[in-house]
Amino acid sequence: MSKNAEKFLDIFNKIEQHLKSKFNNGYYIPFGELIRKASAKEGVIKRFREELFVYSDLRNVLVHNARINGRMIADPLDDVIANIENILHQIEHPEKVTKFKKKVYYCFSDDHLNKALNFMREHKISQIPILEKGIIKDVLNASHITDWLTAKEIVSPSEVKISEVLDNAERNGNFEIISVDMSIFDAAEIYKSSFKKTPVNWYYDALIITPTGKSDDQMIGIIVLKDITEYISV
């Protein structure tokens, strides 16, 4: 057996042992069933689910039928080894949403619209969390502003309050608050599932990060769809 084959099997076994320990109390179940069980509980497993199924087939070939007439019929390439090493690392140490910690520019519901527009223009951002009585009430975006402009006579942004814009919006509350301890992969699954929620066929405008995942806590980061697309499972 080649060095790459030995290394592949060693890494694969580590993945299997980790999943058995975490999701099946250390007991054996067929690997495919183990993956289905684990991917229903953790976004990181769901993200790499299809690759793990493929690697399971490769493992079976290497273990049970690696040679025909004494010749190797399968030998993992270097990039396969690199990829399965990365999967093991991500499963054991999934990235947290702390990657997206940043200064959050926000407004209050009784602020005038020009304040939010200035934030959008100066900082090149598209989503502005809106607070009311210390609670995260909504996330203002260009769609809300367009809805308001369509329905109202032209009024200076310095004369209209953000609460008026939100009251006129077709979609409100299209966001979720998450804890800083959440993995990026679980956050990506929240984004993915939001597409099927009301309003249907519309992803969340943003995920807002707080230390505890509560709406009255300090905002320490914000995630929009383009930030997290690469982590969403197929």
Buried (B, 14 or more C-beta within 10 A) or exposed (E): EEEBBEBBBEBBEBBBEBBBEBBBEEEEBEBEEBBBBBBEEBBBBBBBBEBBEEBBEBBEEBEEEBEEEEEEEBBBEEEBBEBBBEBBEBBEEBBBBEBBEEEBBBBBBEBBBBBBBEBBEEEEBBBBBBBBEEEBBBBBBEBBBEBBBEEEEEEEBEEBBBBBBBEBBEBBEBBBBBBBEBBBBBBBBBBBEBBEEEEEEBBBBBBBBBEEBEBEBEBBBBBBBEBBEEBBBE
